[in-house]
Amino acid sequence: MARHGALRARPAELVPGTERVICCRMDYLPAGEEAAADPLRAQIARYARGRDYHKVMRARLRMLCDRIAAEAGPFGCRVFADSAPVMEVELARKAGIGWRGKHTLLLAREAGSWFFLGEVYASLPLPVDAPASEHCGTCTQCIDVCPTQAIRAPYQLDARRCISYLTIELKGSIPEEFRPLIGNRVYGCDDCQAVCPWNSFARPTPEPDFAVRHGLDRATLVELFAWSEEEFAARMAGSAIRRIGYERWLRNLAVGLGNAPATPELVEALRARADHPSALVREHVAWALSRHG
């Protein structure tokens, strides 16, 4: 199996018998050049700047199932897109979509790592593709660049130190030791991917759902920190960012503001949230203000 719209699909064995998992890749690199580094600008992981990939990927996988059923007849299937405890990277590696990089993400020759993975568990006797060979060689750029040294060794990631975990999955207070290292990254981190030589081969996605929305590739920290809860809910509708909620959104932005160069506008924005109803927000605002004297 090759392409279905923007999907690239290849089967791998799931369990002995007729069951197979169809592993799919969907590129998400937005078009256009990355804006120049600016500590006053909010850094948001590229995958989260457009529409929620969970919804886009699952819809495409269901379409793929319909196409297969039209050719092969009805079959049992279930689709996944980072939505269940499925070993996505390992299954995709076995299917030959790519190899596991030293940062633990999947890498493909023609796409680097700027893509989502999805799976279809199918009761079909499909031929199985061969695993991909590895092509990282002696390169350690992804390990060397990690701001929090979360990649402890090749293929070993300490998620507790990873900025993507700290700004997305962590529900409570961000440990103070990591706050200065987070810089202006307010949702996820792309550093280990951005330096990977294989990503020089990646091409912008043709998928309009992954185009940048609401200027999230260039918005300033102060601008986003000023959003009300209603504005956050409205602008982040259909976005993966919405799932962290408004409270953690402000927490992350407060850390970014604490790390940014002090300006009167920035300090005033923090002071305006100093008495926020959320203790979590107040704590991180107080920390940010202490950084600016």
N, C-alpha and C positions, 0 to 999 in steps of 0.2 A: 504494500500500500504506500502511496506517495503523498499526494496533496489532496486536500478538500478545502477549497477556498483558501484561507490563510493558514490552515492547519497542515502540518507535516506529520504523517502517522506511520508507525511501524509496529508490528506485533512482536510480543515476547511471550515466553511460556510463563504461566501463572502457577499452575499445579499440574501434576501428571494427569493425562487424559486429554479431553478435548478443550478444556478451558484455556483461554488466552487473555492476555491484557494487551490492548491496543494503546501504545504510548504515543502521545501527540505533543508537538511543539508549536507554539504560536509566538512569533516575534512581536516585541512591543516597543522597540527603540523609537522614540518620537522623532519626527523630522525636525530639521533646523540645528543650528550650532548651540552647544551648551554656553550659557552666559558666563562671562568672566567672573572669577571668584570675587565675592564681595561679602565681607563679614556682616554687613547690615541686611543682607538678603537671606531669606529663609531657604535652606537646602532641603528639598523634598526628594526622596528616591524616585527615579524616573518611572518606575512601574506604577506609582500611585498618582501620577499627575493627570491621568485620564480616567475613563470609566472603570468601575470595579471589575477586575479581570475574572473574578470568580463567576460573575454573571455572564460575561462575554464567552468565556471558555466553555462553561457548561452548556450554553445555548448551541455553540458550534459542535460540541460533542454529540448532543442529541440529534442535530441535523445529520452528522456523520452516521449515527446508528440508523436513522431513517433511510439514508442512501444505501447502506449495506443491506438492510432488510428488503429493500426494493429489488436488489440483485440476488440475494441469497435466501430470502424467505425469513419469516419470523425467527427471532433468536432471543435468548435471555441476555440482558445487558444491564449494567449500572455504570453511571459516569461519575468521575471525581475530578476536582480541580482545586487542589490544596484545601480540601474540605473534609478529609477523613484521615485516619492514621494509615495512609498508604505510602509505601517506600518509593516515592516518585522518582527520585534521582537514580536509585539502584535499578529500578525497572526500566527506566529510559536508557540507562547504560547498557543493560542486557539487550535491549531492542536495537542498539546501534545508533541511537540519536546523538550520542556524544559520550564523552568520558568525564569522570569526576576530577575537577581541578583541585589544586591544593587548598583553595578556600572552601572546599566541599560542595560548591555549585557545579552544575553540569556545563560542560563546554562543547561547542560544536565548531568544526573548522570554518564553516561559512557564516556563522551567526554569533560567535563568541558565547556570551552568557546572557545576552539581552533577550530572553524569551521565557514564556510560561510553559509549564508542563501540565498535561491533563491525561486522564486514563479512562479507558472503557474496559470494564471486565465483561468478557463476552464468552458465551457458550458456543464457540465456533472452532472448528479444527483448522485454524489458519497456519500457514507456514511461518516458522520462527526466523527472525533476522539474527545475524551474528552480532555480538558485542563490539563496541568501538574500541580501537586501540588508544593508548594515552599519548599525549603530545605536549606535556608541560616541560619535559626535560629538567634542566637544572634551575629554571626560573623560580624566583621566590618573591617577585614584586608584590603579589597580593598579601603575603605574610608581612613584608617589610613596611607596607603603607598603612596597615590597620591602626587607627588612632588609639585604640584601647588595648592593643595586642591580644585581641580575642582569638586570633588564629595562633594557637600555642605551638603548633608544629604542622608540617604538611598533613592535610586531611584531618586535622584535629581542631575543632572549633569549641571554645568555651562560650556558650550562648549567654551566660550571665554577664559577660563583658562586652558582648556585641551591641553596637549602637542600635541596630534594628530591633533587638530585644528590649533594650532600655527605653526606647521611645515609642514602641508599639505594644509589645506583649506585657511589659511590667506595669502592674496596676497601681502600685504605690509610689513611694518617694524614690527618686533616682539617687543612688548613693553619691555622696559628695565627691568622692575620689574620682568619679567618672565625669562629673558635670563640666569641668574645664576642658576635658578631652573631646566632648561632644561638639564643641564649637557652635556653629549655626545650623547643625543638622537637626531638624525638628520632626522628621518622620522618615525613619530608615536611614540607610547609608549605602552609597554606591562605590566607596573608595576602592575596595578590593576588585571590583569589576572594571572600574574606570581605568586602572593601570594595566590591566591584562592585555598583553600583545594580541591575543586572539580576537579581542573586541574591535580591533582595527578593521576586521573583515565584516563586521555587522553592517547591515543596511537598514535604513528607516522602514518602519512597518507601513504597509498600505492600509492598515485597519483604522478607519476614522474614529472608532471608539477609544483608541489609545492616544489620540491627539491631546495635547495639553489643554486643560480647562482652567478658567478663572485666573489665567496668568500665573499659575503655580510654579513656573520655572523662573520667574523674575520678581515675585512679590517680596516686599520687605518684611522684616520681623515686626516692625511697628504696625504696618498695615494689617497684617494677619492678627496681631494681638488685639487690635481694636474691634474685631468682629464680635458682635453680640452672639448669644447662644442661638438666637433665631437665624441670624445670618449664617452661622456655621452649619446649622441643620439644612438650610436651603441650598447653600453653595456646595456642600459636600454630599448632597443627595446623589446616590448612584456612584459614589466614590468609595474606594477601600479605606480612605482616611476616616470616614464617618464612624467606623466601628470603635475607634479609641475613645470617642465621646469628647464633649466640649471641655471637661475638666482636665483631662490629660493633654488635650491640644494646648490649653493655656499653660500647663506645667512645662511642656516641651519648649514652647515659645519663650517662657520666662528664662529658661536655661540659656537659650540662644541669645536673648537680650543681655543676660549677665556676662556673656562671653564677647559681645560686640563692643566696638569702640563707643565710649560714652558721648552722647549728644543730648542737648536739652530736650529734644522731642522724645528720645528714647527713655530718659530718666523720668520724664513726666508720664509716659505711658505706663511705666512700672508703678509709679506712685498711685496712679489711678486704680490699680488693682491690688494695692497693699492691704485693703480691708475686704477682699473678696470673700464671699460666704464659705468657699471651700478651703479647709485647712491645708489641703495639698497644694492648692494654688498659692495661698498666702506664704507657705514655707519656701517655695521656689522663688517667689517674687522677692521675699526678704533676702534670700541668698543673692539674687541678682543685684539688688540695690546695694548690698554690702560690697559687692565687687566694684561698684562705682563710687564708693566712699560715702 
